[in-house]
Amino acid sequence: MLDRWLGRAAVNLWPPLASSAALGVTAGVRAMPRRTHRGKLPIVGRLDGGAHSRTFSGGGEGGVWVLSGLGSRGLLYHALLADFLVTAMLAGDDSLIPPEVRFNGSFAH
């Protein structure tokens, strides 16, 4: 029953959930960048050791890239950071990403 995972609060909120069965359970990881003197900054760039490397149409080297940890700033900065990310991906050069948000090989800025 769903109240096994969601607790009694969900069943109290909507009683028909008591007779429902869960179809599956998933879990994930949320990037929580370290706070700097500029606040918590997003993480943008290429992950080291990208096993799924391929070449993009622009000739740049593929790999695994990340744009994460936006938090409440995501609404304001998602398009700007995505533009930096795509430019770097197509050129295969993560130095095109501003150093303040560039992934440095560790999620601990």
C-alpha positions as a Markdown table, in Angstrom:
| # | Residue | x | y | z |
|---|---|---|---|---|
| 1 | Met | 0.0 | 0.0 | 0.0 |
| 2 | Leu | 1.1 | 3.5 | -0.7 |
| 3 | Asp | 0.9 | 4.6 | 3.0 |
| 4 | Arg | 3.9 | 2.3 | 3.5 |
| 5 | Trp | 6.1 | 4.7 | 1.5 |
| 6 | Leu | 4.2 | 8.0 | 1.8 |
| 7 | Gly | 3.1 | 7.6 | 5.4 |
| 8 | Arg | -0.3 | 8.2 | 7.0 |
| 9 | Ala | -0.3 | 11.9 | 6.0 |
| 10 | Ala | -0.9 | 11.1 | 2.3 |
| 11 | Val | -3.8 | 8.7 | 3.1 |
| 12 | Asn | -5.3 | 11.2 | 5.5 |
| 13 | Leu | -5.1 | 13.8 | 2.8 |
| 14 | Trp | -6.8 | 11.6 | 0.2 |
| 15 | Pro | -8.3 | 8.4 | 1.7 |
| 16 | Pro | -8.7 | 6.5 | -1.6 |
| 17 | Leu | -4.9 | 6.1 | -1.5 |
| 18 | Ala | -5.2 | 3.6 | 1.3 |
| 19 | Ser | -6.3 | 0.9 | -1.2 |
| 20 | Ser | -3.8 | 1.9 | -3.9 |
| 21 | Ala | -0.6 | 0.0 | -4.8 |
| 22 | Ala | 2.7 | 1.6 | -5.7 |
| 23 | Leu | 3.9 | 0.9 | -9.2 |
| 24 | Gly | 7.5 | 1.6 | -8.4 |
| 25 | Val | 9.9 | 3.6 | -6.3 |
| 26 | Thr | 12.8 | 5.6 | -7.6 |
| 27 | Ala | 15.6 | 7.6 | -6.0 |
| 28 | Gly | 17.9 | 10.3 | -7.3 |
| 29 | Val | 20.8 | 12.6 | -6.3 |
| 30 | Arg | 20.5 | 16.3 | -6.1 |
| 31 | Ala | 23.6 | 18.4 | -6.7 |
| 32 | Met | 24.2 | 20.7 | -3.7 |
| 33 | Pro | 27.1 | 23.0 | -4.6 |
| 34 | Arg | 29.2 | 24.3 | -1.8 |
| 35 | Arg | 28.4 | 27.9 | -0.6 |
| 36 | Thr | 31.1 | 30.4 | -1.7 |
| 37 | His | 31.4 | 34.1 | -1.1 |
| 38 | Arg | 29.1 | 34.5 | -4.1 |
| 39 | Gly | 26.5 | 32.1 | -2.7 |
| 40 | Lys | 25.7 | 28.7 | -4.0 |
| 41 | Leu | 26.7 | 28.7 | -7.7 |
| 42 | Pro | 25.5 | 26.2 | -10.4 |
| 43 | Ile | 27.8 | 23.5 | -11.8 |
| 44 | Val | 28.4 | 23.6 | -15.5 |
| 45 | Gly | 30.9 | 21.7 | -17.6 |
| 46 | Arg | 32.3 | 18.4 | -18.8 |
| 47 | Leu | 32.6 | 15.5 | -16.4 |
| 48 | Asp | 36.0 | 13.8 | -16.4 |
| 49 | Gly | 36.3 | 10.3 | -17.7 |
| 50 | Gly | 33.2 | 10.5 | -19.9 |
| 51 | Ala | 32.8 | 6.9 | -21.1 |
| 52 | His | 30.1 | 7.9 | -23.6 |
| 53 | Ser | 32.4 | 10.1 | -25.6 |
| 54 | Arg | 31.4 | 11.0 | -29.1 |
| 55 | Thr | 31.9 | 13.8 | -31.6 |
| 56 | Phe | 29.3 | 16.5 | -31.9 |
| 57 | Ser | 28.3 | 18.0 | -35.3 |
| 58 | Gly | 30.4 | 21.1 | -34.6 |
| 59 | Gly | 33.6 | 18.9 | -34.4 |
| 60 | Gly | 33.9 | 19.2 | -30.6 |
| 61 | Glu | 34.7 | 16.2 | -28.4 |
| 62 | Gly | 31.7 | 14.6 | -26.8 |
| 63 | Gly | 31.6 | 13.0 | -23.4 |
| 64 | Val | 29.3 | 13.6 | -20.5 |
| 65 | Trp | 28.4 | 17.2 | -19.7 |
| 66 | Val | 26.5 | 18.6 | -16.7 |
| 67 | Leu | 24.3 | 21.6 | -16.0 |
| 68 | Ser | 23.0 | 21.2 | -12.5 |
| 69 | Gly | 22.7 | 22.8 | -9.0 |
| 70 | Leu | 20.7 | 25.8 | -10.3 |
| 71 | Gly | 18.4 | 25.9 | -7.3 |
| 72 | Ser | 16.3 | 29.1 | -7.1 |
| 73 | Arg | 18.5 | 30.8 | -9.7 |
| 74 | Gly | 17.5 | 28.3 | -12.4 |
| 75 | Leu | 14.6 | 30.5 | -13.5 |
| 76 | Leu | 16.9 | 33.4 | -14.1 |
| 77 | Tyr | 20.0 | 31.8 | -15.4 |
| 78 | His | 19.1 | 28.6 | -17.1 |
| 79 | Ala | 19.2 | 30.0 | -20.6 |
| 80 | Leu | 22.4 | 31.9 | -20.1 |
| 81 | Leu | 24.2 | 28.9 | -18.6 |
| 82 | Ala | 22.7 | 26.6 | -21.3 |
| 83 | Asp | 24.2 | 28.9 | -24.0 |
| 84 | Phe | 27.6 | 28.7 | -22.3 |
| 85 | Leu | 27.3 | 24.9 | -22.1 |
| 86 | Val | 26.2 | 24.4 | -25.7 |
| 87 | Thr | 29.0 | 26.7 | -27.0 |
| 88 | Ala | 31.6 | 24.7 | -25.0 |
| 89 | Met | 30.1 | 21.4 | -26.1 |
| 90 | Leu | 30.3 | 22.3 | -29.8 |
| 91 | Ala | 33.8 | 23.6 | -29.5 |
| 92 | Gly | 34.9 | 20.7 | -27.2 |
| 93 | Asp | 36.4 | 23.4 | -24.9 |
| 94 | Asp | 35.1 | 23.7 | -21.4 |
| 95 | Ser | 37.2 | 26.8 | -20.8 |
| 96 | Leu | 34.5 | 28.7 | -22.6 |
| 97 | Ile | 32.4 | 28.3 | -19.5 |
| 98 | Pro | 32.9 | 31.1 | -16.9 |
| 99 | Pro | 35.3 | 29.8 | -14.2 |
| 100 | Glu | 32.9 | 30.7 | -11.4 |
| 101 | Val | 30.5 | 27.9 | -12.5 |
| 102 | Arg | 32.8 | 25.6 | -14.5 |
| 103 | Phe | 32.9 | 22.1 | -13.2 |
| 104 | Asn | 36.4 | 21.5 | -11.7 |
| 105 | Gly | 36.4 | 17.8 | -11.4 |
| 106 | Ser | 34.8 | 17.8 | -7.9 |
| 107 | Phe | 31.3 | 18.8 | -6.8 |
| 108 | Ala | 32.9 | 20.6 | -3.8 |
| 109 | His | 33.7 | 23.8 | -5.7 |
